[in-house]
Amino acid sequence: MKNISVTTFLHTIFILALLVISLTFYALLTATQDQRHFQQISRYKYIADTFLTLNNITKNSPEIKNLYKKQSLSIVPIKKIKKEIEDKGETIFSGSSIYGKVRVFKVKKDFYIYVERFNFELMLKDNHPFDRTTQLIFTIAVVLVLVILVIYIMVIRKIAPLNKLNKQIEQFGKGDLNVKITYEGDDEIARIAKSFDKAIKHIRQLISSKNLFMRNIMHELKTPITTSRIAAESIDDEMTKKILVRSFDRMNELIEDLAQIERITMYTFTPEKKLWSLNEIFELTEKMLLKDKKHFDFNYNKNCTIHTDRSLLALVLKNLIDNGIKYSPNHFATVTHIGNKIAVKSKGDKLKEDISYYTEPFFQEEKRSSGFGLGLYIVTNVLEKLEYGFRYRYNEEAKENIFEIILN
């Protein structure tokens, strides 16, 4: 019950309510019909006793006329109804005595009483009204069902805006920051819609401010860093020159990482997937690394292809290989492809914390001073966009850290 929607829940409740009401009134009507049948037979016995026990009566005797009036009976021509009784009639009661006999027939929904005495015969039609109890139960049932249906329609119409609100929220969740949530009224749904619309506007403003800030600061930093690096190249002291150049290179790396993060984490960012060979993906990865080939190795089937975004997957592999080279004792990383997994392996100690701890931005372990701790953060965000899995495990026997990309 926790996982079904409110609309489905209401549908279920009203269907169950109608079912319970229908079964209850059906049981009441069945019981009433049995009682009515018993009363009807008792009534026909009384009529039959009147005709079969009184002596010297005629069909127009005061006693009989009183019986007609009291029991709602009327005389009909025998010839008029005889054929229909013979063809479609059903005998439901019969009685006889020394004075004659009485039979009750049912023809469709009508009842006829045939009386035969030695001095007369007649056909009576039973005009007794439909059983009032049954009619009352039926009327109450219909009214109650109509009331429930009206309440059901009113409730469904009242919560209908929730579906519209849900679609607009989903649209916002997919990255449409221009969605406008509107709902006329002043009830709880309207207040939720208005509050959410205000929140969207606020988020839109924050994202816009953040993007503007990031672009401006990266642009402003690029120029002085580049100028300073060029100036550092002219320093005669090689040690000082090396330290300064490395510092400026690291600043450039940080700006590039931040630019990548900004682009990838945008709601509107969508990977451009198509079929690529592993050879093409690894070639691009190698270009991104800008490191000597002696520090990494690729082990894969060159004829294998993957439906992916080449540049994004290459960026992930670049960051994983770069981490493997930086943090392994032998500064070497191996990339293998088996089945639906691409694994990046490197020698080293097992991670002290769970992998989620290391995927936070700007993380650095105590002894890991090179880098800015953005590598795994970029990896997890890119793989989320690509809808790939990511897993870390440690091979105790080989003393290897293994980062696995699980493809679709």
Buried (B, 14 or more C-beta within 10 A) or exposed (E): EEEEEEBEEBBEEBEEBBEEBEEEBEEBBEEBEEEBEEEBEEBBBEBBEBBBEBEEBEBEEEEBEEBBEEBEBEBBEEEEBBEBBEEEBEEBBEBEEEBBBBBBBBBEEBBBBBBBBEEEEBBBBBEEEEBEBBEEBBEEBEEBBEEBEEEBEEBEEEEEBBEBBEEBBEBBEEEEBEBEBEBEEEEEBBEBBBEBBEEBEEEBEEEEEEEEEBEEEBEEBBEEBEEBBEEBEEBEEEEEBEEBBEBBEBBBBBBEBBBBBBEBBBEEBEBEBEEBBBBBBBEBBBEBBEBEEEBBEBEBEEEEEBEBBBBBBBBBBBBBBBBBBBBBEEBBBBBBBEEEBBBBBBBBEEBEEEBEEBBEBEBEEEEEEEBBBBBBBBBBBBBEBBEBBBEBEEEEEEEBBBBBBBBE
